[in-house]
């Protein structure tokens, strides 16, 4: 049995139902953040230009990609559809938010928003390992396929 199958078997056996609430809250937070970036794209441009990545030319594609990845990934996490893949795609964006964008102000600085991306990043790693759980479209399709 491969390592991924062992992780999947363990998470199926040890997945409490209250984690669905955490998964849905994480997905909704990502969806709302993506929507706010679409609504106010100048804010995302300011974040990227004021970060340590600001000196790199031609990063305007990030202001297009990041909101749509948050919207699609948040929706997938809420539904529990390809949750591990959605978390894996979100992780590089959140690593960039933690280390490149928000790290200058520190966790306890004035107007610091570093704590929120750290919590979201930890939850993404958790759901990357844990999976979507029993109350999800992944589980529904897996049991429907076996019938």
C-alpha positions in Angstrom: 0.0 0.0 0.0 1.5 3.3 -1.0 1.9 6.2 1.3 -1.0 8.2 -0.2 -3.3 5.2 0.3 -2.2 4.9 3.9 -2.9 8.6 4.5 -6.3 8.3 2.9 -7.2 5.2 4.9 -6.2 6.9 8.1 -8.1 10.1 7.4 -11.2 8.1 6.5 -11.1 6.2 9.8 -10.2 9.3 11.9 -12.3 12.1 10.4 -14.7 13.7 12.9 -17.8 15.3 11.3 -17.1 18.7 12.9 -14.1 19.2 10.5 -16.7 19.8 7.8 -17.5 23.1 9.5 -13.8 24.1 9.5 -13.4 23.0 5.8 -16.4 25.0 4.7 -15.2 28.1 6.7 -11.8 27.8 5.1 -13.4 27.6 1.6 -15.7 30.5 2.3 -12.8 32.6 3.5 -10.8 31.9 0.3 -13.8 32.6 -1.8 -14.5 35.9 -0.1 -10.9 36.9 -0.3 -10.9 36.1 -4.1 -14.1 38.1 -4.5 -12.6 41.1 -2.6 -9.5 40.9 -4.8 -11.6 41.0 -8.0 -13.7 43.9 -6.6 -10.6 45.9 -5.5 -7.8 44.8 -7.8 -5.7 47.9 -6.9 -5.3 46.5 -3.4 -3.8 43.3 -4.8 -1.5 45.3 -7.1 -0.4 47.4 -4.1 0.3 44.2 -2.0 2.4 42.7 -4.8 4.3 46.0 -5.6 5.1 46.7 -2.0 6.3 43.2 -1.3 9.9 41.9 -1.9 8.6 40.7 -5.3 7.9 44.3 -6.3 11.2 44.7 -8.1 10.5 41.9 -10.5 9.1 43.0 -13.8 5.9 41.7 -15.4 4.0 40.4 -12.4 0.7 41.8 -13.6 -0.5 38.2 -14.4 -0.5 37.5 -10.6 -3.3 40.1 -10.2 -5.4 38.1 -12.6 -4.6 34.6 -11.5 -4.7 34.9 -7.7 -8.4 36.0 -7.4 -9.7 33.3 -9.7 -7.6 30.6 -8.0 -9.1 31.7 -4.7 -12.6 31.7 -6.1 -12.3 28.3 -7.7 -10.3 26.7 -4.9 -12.6 28.1 -2.2 -15.6 26.7 -4.1 -14.0 23.3 -4.4 -13.0 23.2 -0.7 -16.6 24.2 0.3 -18.1 21.4 -1.8 -15.4 18.9 -0.8 -14.6 18.3 -4.4 -10.9 17.6 -5.2 -10.1 19.2 -1.8 -6.5 18.0 -1.7 -5.8 19.4 -5.2 -7.5 22.7 -4.3 -5.5 23.0 -1.2 -2.3 22.1 -3.1 -3.0 24.9 -5.6 -3.7 27.4 -2.9 -0.6 26.7 -0.8 2.0 28.6 -3.0 -0.3 31.7 -3.0 -0.5 31.7 0.8 3.2 31.0 1.2 3.7 34.1 -1.0 1.3 36.1 1.2 3.0 35.0 4.4 6.7 35.3 3.4 6.7 38.0 0.7 3.8 40.3 1.3 3.0 40.4 5.0 6.4 39.4 6.6 7.7 43.0 6.7 5.1 44.3 9.2 5.5 41.3 11.6 2.7 39.4 13.3 2.1 42.1 15.9 2.7 45.2 13.8 0.2 48.0 13.2 -2.5 47.0 10.8 -0.9 43.5 10.5 -2.8 40.9 8.6 -0.1 38.2 8.9 -2.1 36.1 11.4 -4.9 35.3 9.0 -2.8 34.0 6.1 -0.8 31.9 8.6 -4.0 30.3 9.9 -5.3 29.7 6.4 -1.9 28.2 5.3 -1.9 25.8 8.3 -5.5 24.8 7.5 -4.6 24.2 3.9 -1.7 21.9 4.9 -4.1 20.1 7.2 -6.7 19.5 4.6 -4.0 18.6 2.1 -3.2 15.6 4.4 -6.7 15.0 5.8 -8.8 15.2 2.7 -12.3 16.3 2.4 -13.9 13.9 4.9 -17.2 12.0 4.9 -19.6 14.9 4.2 -18.2 15.9 0.8 -18.7 15.4 -2.9 -15.4 13.4 -3.0 -16.8 10.9 -0.6 -20.2 10.8 -2.4 -18.6 10.1 -5.8 -16.3 7.5 -4.3 -19.2 5.5 -2.7 -21.4 6.0 -5.8 -18.7 4.6 -8.0 -18.4 1.5 -5.9 -22.2 0.7 -6.2 
